[in-house]
Amino acid sequence: MSFVARRGLSTLIPPKIASPSGIGAAQDAARMQRVVSFYEKLPRGPAPDVQPRGLFARYEARYFGKNPSPAPIVHIIGFLLVLGYANNYYFHLRHHKNNAH
């Protein structure tokens, strides 16, 4: 077995922290107590949901998150209507404001 393959497998196998030979000695018992106290302080249960920050992140969380909705399609259609009217007004309708064609 090559060194690279053994190195890859060794990262999958945790070190033997609680081996029987390590618990008997006083210095190893103190080290074991530090390891146990470290793991006792870690939070338990599932991680809390991350709150979205920023305009686009909140929009995405609201309309594309756990309960997706078709509202973004309506938003895009409304945005295109407003953009089209503004474009039409700027290039055509403002010239006919006070006089007919």
N, CA, C and O atoms as CSV, one atom per row, in Angstrom:
chain,resi,resn,atom,element,x,y,z
A,1,MET,N,N,0.858,-1.173,0.000
A,1,MET,CA,C,0.000,0.000,0.000
A,1,MET,C,C,0.902,1.233,0.000
A,1,MET,O,O,1.840,1.325,0.792
A,2,SER,N,N,0.616,2.162,-0.877
A,2,SER,CA,C,1.480,3.333,-0.988
A,2,SER,C,C,1.284,4.274,0.191
A,2,SER,O,O,0.317,4.174,0.947
A,3,PHE,N,N,2.233,5.190,0.320
A,3,PHE,CA,C,2.181,6.154,1.422
A,3,PHE,C,C,0.967,7.066,1.291
A,3,PHE,O,O,0.329,7.390,2.292
A,4,VAL,N,N,0.643,7.482,0.073
A,4,VAL,CA,C,-0.492,8.381,-0.142
A,4,VAL,C,C,-1.802,7.699,0.243
A,4,VAL,O,O,-2.663,8.317,0.869
A,5,ALA,N,N,-1.956,6.440,-0.123
A,5,ALA,CA,C,-3.176,5.718,0.219
A,5,ALA,C,C,-3.280,5.525,1.728
A,5,ALA,O,O,-4.363,5.670,2.294
A,6,ARG,N,N,-2.168,5.200,2.388
A,6,ARG,CA,C,-2.201,5.037,3.845
A,6,ARG,C,C,-2.502,6.366,4.523
A,6,ARG,O,O,-3.228,6.414,5.516
A,7,ARG,N,N,-1.943,7.442,3.983
A,7,ARG,CA,C,-2.200,8.769,4.559
A,7,ARG,C,C,-3.681,9.135,4.393
A,7,ARG,O,O,-4.278,9.714,5.300
A,8,GLY,N,N,-4.267,8.808,3.257
A,8,GLY,CA,C,-5.682,9.073,3.038
A,8,GLY,C,C,-6.566,8.274,3.967
A,8,GLY,O,O,-7.577,8.787,4.447
A,9,LEU,N,N,-6.209,7.031,4.231
A,9,LEU,CA,C,-6.993,6.212,5.151
A,9,LEU,C,C,-6.801,6.644,6.598
A,9,LEU,O,O,-7.716,6.512,7.412
A,10,SER,N,N,-5.624,7.157,6.924
A,10,SER,CA,C,-5.376,7.528,8.314
A,10,SER,C,C,-6.195,8.749,8.717
A,10,SER,O,O,-6.476,8.925,9.902
A,11,THR,N,N,-6.580,9.585,7.781
A,11,THR,CA,C,-7.404,10.740,8.136
A,11,THR,C,C,-8.847,10.332,8.407
A,11,THR,O,O,-9.582,11.069,9.064
A,12,LEU,N,N,-9.262,9.173,7.914
A,12,LEU,CA,C,-10.619,8.708,8.163
A,12,LEU,C,C,-10.764,8.036,9.523
A,12,LEU,O,O,-11.855,8.006,10.093
A,13,ILE,N,N,-9.675,7.503,10.035
A,13,ILE,CA,C,-9.723,6.768,11.294
A,13,ILE,C,C,-9.284,7.717,12.407
A,13,ILE,O,O,-8.175,8.249,12.353
A,14,PRO,N,N,-10.139,7.944,13.426
A,14,PRO,CA,C,-9.754,8.869,14.497
A,14,PRO,C,C,-8.635,8.284,15.347
A,14,PRO,O,O,-8.485,7.064,15.406
A,15,PRO,N,N,-7.848,9.130,16.008
A,15,PRO,CA,C,-6.781,8.606,16.877
A,15,PRO,C,C,-7.376,7.901,18.090
A,15,PRO,O,O,-8.513,8.161,18.485
A,16,LYS,N,N,-6.610,7.032,18.651
A,16,LYS,CA,C,-7.094,6.263,19.804
A,16,LYS,C,C,-6.891,7.090,21.065
A,16,LYS,O,O,-5.880,6.954,21.755
A,17,ILE,N,N,-7.859,7.944,21.357
A,17,ILE,CA,C,-7.754,8.823,22.514
A,17,ILE,C,C,-7.981,8.048,23.798
A,17,ILE,O,O,-7.261,8.251,24.775
A,18,ALA,N,N,-8.958,7.175,23.816
A,18,ALA,CA,C,-9.331,6.461,25.032
A,18,ALA,C,C,-8.811,5.028,25.018
A,18,ALA,O,O,-9.553,4.088,25.299
A,19,SER,N,N,-7.557,4.872,24.696
A,19,SER,CA,C,-7.004,3.516,24.709
A,19,SER,C,C,-6.814,3.050,26.150
A,19,SER,O,O,-6.593,3.884,27.028
A,20,PRO,N,N,-6.893,1.760,26.422
A,20,PRO,CA,C,-6.754,1.272,27.803
A,20,PRO,C,C,-5.399,1.596,28.413
A,20,PRO,O,O,-5.303,1.823,29.620
A,21,SER,N,N,-4.352,1.622,27.598
A,21,SER,CA,C,-3.029,1.920,28.153
A,21,SER,C,C,-2.901,3.404,28.498
A,21,SER,O,O,-2.109,3.753,29.373
A,22,GLY,N,N,-3.641,4.273,27.849
A,22,GLY,CA,C,-3.536,5.708,28.106
A,22,GLY,C,C,-4.303,6.166,29.315
A,22,GLY,O,O,-3.971,7.209,29.878
A,23,ILE,N,N,-5.315,5.437,29.743
A,23,ILE,CA,C,-6.154,5.866,30.858
A,23,ILE,C,C,-5.468,5.590,32.201
A,23,ILE,O,O,-5.718,6.305,33.171
A,24,GLY,N,N,-4.620,4.580,32.272
A,24,GLY,CA,C,-4.029,4.189,33.548
A,24,GLY,C,C,-3.067,5.200,34.130
A,24,GLY,O,O,-3.035,5.353,35.351
A,25,ALA,N,N,-2.286,5.896,33.337
A,25,ALA,CA,C,-1.280,6.823,33.849
A,25,ALA,C,C,-1.931,8.134,34.268
A,25,ALA,O,O,-2.960,8.527,33.718
A,26,ALA,N,N,-1.338,8.798,35.228
A,26,ALA,CA,C,-1.901,10.050,35.766
A,26,ALA,C,C,-1.852,11.170,34.733
A,26,ALA,O,O,-2.828,11.902,34.573
A,27,GLN,N,N,-0.735,11.314,34.033
A,27,GLN,CA,C,-0.641,12.395,33.057
A,27,GLN,C,C,-1.582,12.154,31.870
A,27,GLN,O,O,-2.152,13.100,31.328
A,28,ASP,N,N,-1.742,10.899,31.471
A,28,ASP,CA,C,-2.682,10.601,30.401
A,28,ASP,C,C,-4.120,10.794,30.859
A,28,ASP,O,O,-4.972,11.190,30.064
A,29,ALA,N,N,-4.401,10.521,32.125
A,29,ALA,CA,C,-5.748,10.734,32.648
A,29,ALA,C,C,-6.085,12.224,32.657
A,29,ALA,O,O,-7.221,12.601,32.371
A,30,ALA,N,N,-5.111,13.073,32.981
A,30,ALA,CA,C,-5.347,14.522,32.947
A,30,ALA,C,C,-5.589,14.982,31.511
A,30,ALA,O,O,-6.447,15.826,31.254
A,31,ARG,N,N,-4.831,14.422,30.591
A,31,ARG,CA,C,-5.026,14.778,29.184
A,31,ARG,C,C,-6.391,14.310,28.705
A,31,ARG,O,O,-7.071,15.006,27.950
A,32,MET,N,N,-6.780,13.125,29.152
A,32,MET,CA,C,-8.099,12.604,28.789
A,32,MET,C,C,-9.197,13.480,29.371
A,32,MET,O,O,-10.223,13.684,28.723
A,33,GLN,N,N,-9.010,14.000,30.570
A,33,GLN,CA,C,-10.007,14.879,31.172
A,33,GLN,C,C,-10.131,16.178,30.381
A,33,GLN,O,O,-11.235,16.705,30.241
A,34,ARG,N,N,-9.027,16.700,29.864
A,34,ARG,CA,C,-9.075,17.909,29.036
A,34,ARG,C,C,-9.844,17.649,27.747
A,34,ARG,O,O,-10.612,18.498,27.295
A,35,VAL,N,N,-9.640,16.486,27.160
A,35,VAL,CA,C,-10.359,16.139,25.934
A,35,VAL,C,C,-11.849,16.005,26.215
A,35,VAL,O,O,-12.680,16.490,25.446
A,36,VAL,N,N,-12.183,15.342,27.325
A,36,VAL,CA,C,-13.593,15.164,27.680
A,36,VAL,C,C,-14.249,16.507,27.969
A,36,VAL,O,O,-15.376,16.748,27.536
A,37,SER,N,N,-13.561,17.385,28.693
A,37,SER,CA,C,-14.149,18.695,29.000
A,37,SER,C,C,-14.325,19.530,27.726
A,37,SER,O,O,-15.274,20.305,27.607
A,38,PHE,N,N,-13.397,19.361,26.776
A,38,PHE,CA,C,-13.560,20.081,25.500
A,38,PHE,C,C,-14.818,19.621,24.779
A,38,PHE,O,O,-15.590,20.447,24.293
A,39,TYR,N,N,-15.029,18.315,24.703
A,39,TYR,CA,C,-16.195,17.801,23.997
A,39,TYR,C,C,-17.496,18.062,24.746
A,39,TYR,O,O,-18.558,18.123,24.126
A,40,GLU,N,N,-17.434,18.217,26.069
A,40,GLU,CA,C,-18.639,18.562,26.824
A,40,GLU,C,C,-19.114,19.972,26.530
A,40,GLU,O,O,-20.309,20.258,26.612
A,41,LYS,N,N,-18.183,20.858,26.186
A,41,LYS,CA,C,-18.536,22.264,25.927
A,41,LYS,C,C,-19.113,22.482,24.529
A,41,LYS,O,O,-19.706,23.531,24.273
A,42,LEU,N,N,-18.958,21.535,23.637
A,42,LEU,CA,C,-19.473,21.701,22.274
A,42,LEU,C,C,-20.996,21.721,22.281
A,42,LEU,O,O,-21.615,21.014,23.077
A,43,PRO,N,N,-21.614,22.519,21.409
A,43,PRO,CA,C,-23.082,22.569,21.371
A,43,PRO,C,C,-23.666,21.262,20.839
A,43,PRO,O,O,-23.060,20.578,20.014
A,44,ARG,N,N,-24.851,20.940,21.332
A,44,ARG,CA,C,-25.522,19.708,20.922
A,44,ARG,C,C,-26.727,20.054,20.051
A,44,ARG,O,O,-27.243,21.171,20.091
A,45,GLY,N,N,-27.150,19.096,19.283
A,45,GLY,CA,C,-28.328,19.283,18.449
A,45,GLY,C,C,-27.975,19.881,17.102
A,45,GLY,O,O,-26.809,20.137,16.803
A,46,PRO,N,N,-29.000,20.098,16.294
A,46,PRO,CA,C,-28.753,20.657,14.958
A,46,PRO,C,C,-28.327,22.123,15.044
A,46,PRO,O,O,-28.667,22.830,15.992
A,47,ALA,N,N,-27.595,22.551,14.059
A,47,ALA,CA,C,-27.135,23.938,14.004
A,47,ALA,C,C,-28.321,24.852,13.729
A,47,ALA,O,O,-29.231,24.468,12.994
A,48,PRO,N,N,-28.333,26.050,14.301
A,48,PRO,CA,C,-29.444,26.968,14.044
A,48,PRO,C,C,-29.407,27.466,12.599
A,48,PRO,O,O,-28.347,27.518,11.975
A,49,ASP,N,N,-30.579,27.831,12.079
A,49,ASP,CA,C,-30.650,28.345,10.719
A,49,ASP,C,C,-29.939,29.689,10.626
A,49,ASP,O,O,-30.028,30.520,11.529
A,50,VAL,N,N,-29.239,29.883,9.527
A,50,VAL,CA,C,-28.524,31.129,9.303
A,50,VAL,C,C,-29.518,32.165,8.795
A,50,VAL,O,O,-30.243,31.919,7.831
A,51,GLN,N,N,-29.550,33.319,9.442
A,51,GLN,CA,C,-30.448,34.386,9.014
A,51,GLN,C,C,-29.851,35.086,7.793
A,51,GLN,O,O,-28.673,35.444,7.802
A,52,PRO,N,N,-30.652,35.285,6.746
A,52,PRO,CA,C,-30.112,35.942,5.551
A,52,PRO,C,C,-29.827,37.418,5.805
A,52,PRO,O,O,-30.558,38.090,6.532
A,53,ARG,N,N,-28.768,37.899,5.203
A,53,ARG,CA,C,-28.392,39.305,5.309
A,53,ARG,C,C,-28.348,39.883,3.910
A,53,ARG,O,O,-27.896,39.227,2.971
A,54,GLY,N,N,-28.813,41.094,3.775
A,54,GLY,CA,C,-28.805,41.756,2.482
A,54,GLY,C,C,-30.136,41.603,1.769
A,54,GLY,O,O,-30.933,40.722,2.091
A,55,LEU,N,N,-30.360,42.465,0.804
A,55,LEU,CA,C,-31.629,42.507,0.093
A,55,LEU,C,C,-31.882,41.239,-0.717
A,55,LEU,O,O,-32.954,40.644,-0.615
A,56,PHE,N,N,-30.917,40.827,-1.507
A,56,PHE,CA,C,-31.106,39.664,-2.367
A,56,PHE,C,C,-31.172,38.372,-1.562
A,56,PHE,O,O,-31.911,37.458,-1.928
A,57,ALA,N,N,-30.418,38.280,-0.481
A,57,ALA,CA,C,-30.456,37.075,0.349
A,57,ALA,C,C,-31.812,36.928,1.031
A,57,ALA,O,O,-32.340,35.820,1.122
A,58,ARG,N,N,-32.381,38.029,1.509
A,58,ARG,CA,C,-33.717,37.959,2.123
A,58,ARG,C,C,-34.773,37.615,1.082
A,58,ARG,O,O,-35.685,36.838,1.360
A,59,TYR,N,N,-34.659,38.189,-0.121
A,59,TYR,CA,C,-35.610,37.886,-1.200
A,59,TYR,C,C,-35.530,36.404,-1.560
A,59,TYR,O,O,-36.553,35.738,-1.721
A,60,GLU,N,N,-34.317,35.903,-1.684
A,60,GLU,CA,C,-34.137,34.490,-2.034
A,60,GLU,C,C,-34.682,33.590,-0.930
A,60,GLU,O,O,-35.334,32.587,-1.222
A,61,ALA,N,N,-34.428,33.929,0.322
A,61,ALA,CA,C,-34.927,33.112,1.425
A,61,ALA,C,C,-36.452,33.144,1.486
A,61,ALA,O,O,-37.078,32.144,1.837
A,62,ARG,N,N,-37.046,34.266,1.152
A,62,ARG,CA,C,-38.503,34.382,1.242
A,62,ARG,C,C,-39.215,33.642,0.117
A,62,ARG,O,O,-40.198,32.944,0.366
A,63,TYR,N,N,-38.736,33.782,-1.114
A,63,TYR,CA,C,-39.455,33.235,-2.267
A,63,TYR,C,C,-38.874,31.938,-2.827
A,63,TYR,O,O,-39.577,31.213,-3.531
A,64,PHE,N,N,-37.610,31.626,-2.535
A,64,PHE,CA,C,-37.004,30.402,-3.067
A,64,PHE,C,C,-36.579,29.445,-1.975
A,64,PHE,O,O,-35.985,28.410,-2.279
A,65,GLY,N,N,-36.859,29.744,-0.712
A,65,GLY,CA,C,-36.384,28.955,0.420
A,65,GLY,C,C,-37.169,27.677,0.619
A,65,GLY,O,O,-37.370,26.903,-0.316
A,66,LYS,N,N,-37.613,27.465,1.857
A,66,LYS,CA,C,-38.295,26.221,2.204
A,66,LYS,C,C,-39.661,26.108,1.549
A,66,LYS,O,O,-40.119,24.999,1.273
A,67,ASN,N,N,-40.319,27.231,1.296
A,67,ASN,CA,C,-41.655,27.222,0.694
A,67,ASN,C,C,-41.628,28.096,-0.564
A,67,ASN,O,O,-42.032,29.257,-0.505
A,68,PRO,N,N,-41.165,27.568,-1.695
A,68,PRO,CA,C,-41.054,28.388,-2.904
A,68,PRO,C,C,-42.422,28.842,-3.410
A,68,PRO,O,O,-43.425,28.148,-3.238
A,69,SER,N,N,-42.443,30.022,-4.038
A,69,SER,CA,C,-43.701,30.543,-4.558
A,69,SER,C,C,-43.475,31.118,-5.957
A,69,SER,O,O,-42.339,31.399,-6.339
A,70,PRO,N,N,-44.560,31.294,-6.722
A,70,PRO,CA,C,-44.429,31.861,-8.073
A,70,PRO,C,C,-44.388,33.383,-8.089
A,70,PRO,O,O,-44.426,33.975,-9.168
A,71,ALA,N,N,-44.313,34.029,-6.952
A,71,ALA,CA,C,-44.320,35.492,-6.893
A,71,ALA,C,C,-43.181,36.142,-7.676
A,71,ALA,O,O,-43.408,37.205,-8.253
A,72,PRO,N,N,-41.958,35.572,-7.739
A,72,PRO,CA,C,-40.911,36.225,-8.534
A,72,PRO,C,C,-41.269,36.389,-10.009
A,72,PRO,O,O,-40.810,37.331,-10.655
A,73,ILE,N,N,-42.086,35.482,-10.547
A,73,ILE,CA,C,-42.518,35.632,-11.944
A,73,ILE,C,C,-43.378,36.884,-12.083
A,73,ILE,O,O,-43.224,37.646,-13.037
A,74,VAL,N,N,-44.286,37.094,-11.126
A,74,VAL,CA,C,-45.127,38.295,-11.143
A,74,VAL,C,C,-44.269,39.538,-10.960
A,74,VAL,O,O,-44.530,40.562,-11.591
A,75,HIS,N,N,-43.248,39.466,-10.108
A,75,HIS,CA,C,-42.350,40.605,-9.904
A,75,HIS,C,C,-41.591,40.950,-11.183
A,75,HIS,O,O,-41.425,42.125,-11.512
A,76,ILE,N,N,-41.136,39.936,-11.898
A,76,ILE,CA,C,-40.404,40.179,-13.149
A,76,ILE,C,C,-41.325,40.803,-14.195
A,76,ILE,O,O,-40.925,41.731,-14.897
A,77,ILE,N,N,-42.549,40.302,-14.302
A,77,ILE,CA,C,-43.502,40.868,-15.269
A,77,ILE,C,C,-43.803,42.320,-14.921
A,77,ILE,O,O,-43.823,43.171,-15.810
A,78,GLY,N,N,-44.035,42.618,-13.649
A,78,GLY,CA,C,-44.286,44.002,-13.238
A,78,GLY,C,C,-43.090,44.901,-13.498
A,78,GLY,O,O,-43.251,46.035,-13.949
A,79,PHE,N,N,-41.878,44.399,-13.214
A,79,PHE,CA,C,-40.671,45.185,-13.469
A,79,PHE,C,C,-40.515,45.486,-14.957
A,79,PHE,O,O,-40.156,46.602,-15.332
A,80,LEU,N,N,-40.786,44.483,-15.815
A,80,LEU,CA,C,-40.675,44.707,-17.258
A,80,LEU,C,C,-41.732,45.685,-17.756
A,80,LEU,O,O,-41.452,46.481,-18.652
A,81,LEU,N,N,-42.947,45.643,-17.194
A,81,LEU,CA,C,-43.977,46.613,-17.573
A,81,LEU,C,C,-43.565,48.034,-17.204
A,81,LEU,O,O,-43.705,48.951,-18.012
A,82,VAL,N,N,-43.066,48.217,-16.003
A,82,VAL,CA,C,-42.625,49.553,-15.571
A,82,VAL,C,C,-41.439,50.011,-16.401
A,82,VAL,O,O,-41.381,51.172,-16.804
A,83,LEU,N,N,-40.500,49.127,-16.660
A,83,LEU,CA,C,-39.339,49.481,-17.479
A,83,LEU,C,C,-39.762,49.819,-18.910
A,83,LEU,O,O,-39.237,50.761,-19.504
A,84,GLY,N,N,-40.699,49.062,-19.460
A,84,GLY,CA,C,-41.174,49.344,-20.824
A,84,GLY,C,C,-41.897,50.668,-20.909
A,84,GLY,O,O,-41.708,51.414,-21.870
A,85,TYR,N,N,-42.729,50.979,-19.914
A,85,TYR,CA,C,-43.427,52.268,-19.939
A,85,TYR,C,C,-42.445,53.417,-19.780
A,85,TYR,O,O,-42.574,54.435,-20.461
A,86,ALA,N,N,-41.465,53.275,-18.894
A,86,ALA,CA,C,-40.466,54.330,-18.723
A,86,ALA,C,C,-39.670,54.536,-20.002
A,86,ALA,O,O,-39.369,55.671,-20.370
A,87,ASN,N,N,-39.332,53.462,-20.673
A,87,ASN,CA,C,-38.614,53.548,-21.944
A,87,ASN,C,C,-39.479,54.231,-23.003
A,87,ASN,O,O,-38.998,55.094,-23.737
A,88,ASN,N,N,-40.742,53.850,-23.083
A,88,ASN,CA,C,-41.667,54.437,-24.045
A,88,ASN,C,C,-41.875,55.927,-23.755
A,88,ASN,O,O,-41.917,56.736,-24.682
A,89,TYR,N,N,-42.003,56.285,-22.498
A,89,TYR,CA,C,-42.192,57.683,-22.129
A,89,TYR,C,C,-40.960,58.508,-22.503
A,89,TYR,O,O,-41.083,59.589,-23.079
A,90,TYR,N,N,-39.784,58.001,-22.176
A,90,TYR,CA,C,-38.564,58.768,-22.432
A,90,TYR,C,C,-38.329,58.978,-23.921
A,90,TYR,O,O,-37.956,60.078,-24.329
A,91,PHE,N,N,-38.536,57.961,-24.735
A,91,PHE,CA,C,-38.224,58.069,-26.153
A,91,PHE,C,C,-39.388,58.543,-27.012
A,91,PHE,O,O,-39.161,58.912,-28.165
A,92,HIS,N,N,-40.622,58.554,-26.514
A,92,HIS,CA,C,-41.730,58.921,-27.382
A,92,HIS,C,C,-42.747,59.844,-26.706
A,92,HIS,O,O,-43.030,60.927,-27.220
A,93,LEU,N,N,-43.288,59.438,-25.581
A,93,LEU,CA,C,-44.423,60.146,-25.002
A,93,LEU,C,C,-44.080,61.531,-24.466
A,93,LEU,O,O,-44.957,62.395,-24.459
A,94,ARG,N,N,-42.871,61.786,-24.024
A,94,ARG,CA,C,-42.558,63.099,-23.466
A,94,ARG,C,C,-42.542,64.183,-24.539
A,94,ARG,O,O,-42.680,65.362,-24.215
A,95,HIS,N,N,-42.378,63.814,-25.803
A,95,HIS,CA,C,-42.386,64.791,-26.879
A,95,HIS,C,C,-43.823,65.213,-27.229
A,95,HIS,O,O,-44.018,66.243,-27.874
A,96,HIS,N,N,-44.819,64.439,-26.816
A,96,HIS,CA,C,-46.210,64.719,-27.127
A,96,HIS,C,C,-46.974,65.177,-25.889
A,96,HIS,O,O,-48.194,65.028,-25.818
A,97,LYS,N,N,-46.263,65.731,-24.921
A,97,LYS,CA,C,-46.913,66.072,-23.669
A,97,LYS,C,C,-47.914,67.211,-23.837
A,97,LYS,O,O,-49.022,67.139,-23.305
A,98,ASN,N,N,-47.545,68.247,-24.560
A,98,ASN,CA,C,-48.408,69.427,-24.673
A,98,ASN,C,C,-49.066,69.610,-26.046
A,98,ASN,O,O,-49.968,70.436,-26.189
A,99,ASN,N,N,-48.646,68.885,-27.009
A,99,ASN,CA,C,-49.264,69.014,-28.326
A,99,ASN,C,C,-49.512,67.635,-28.932
A,99,ASN,O,O,-48.812,66.667,-28.635
A,100,ALA,N,N,-50.520,67.578,-29.780
A,100,ALA,CA,C,-50.873,66.291,-30.391
A,100,ALA,C,C,-49.888,65.934,-31.483
A,100,ALA,O,O,-49.069,66.758,-31.889
A,101,HIS,N,N,-49.969,64.735,-31.943
A,101,HIS,CA,C,-49.067,64.207,-32.969
A,101,HIS,C,C,-49.305,64.890,-34.281
A,101,HIS,O,O,-48.639,64.580,-35.268
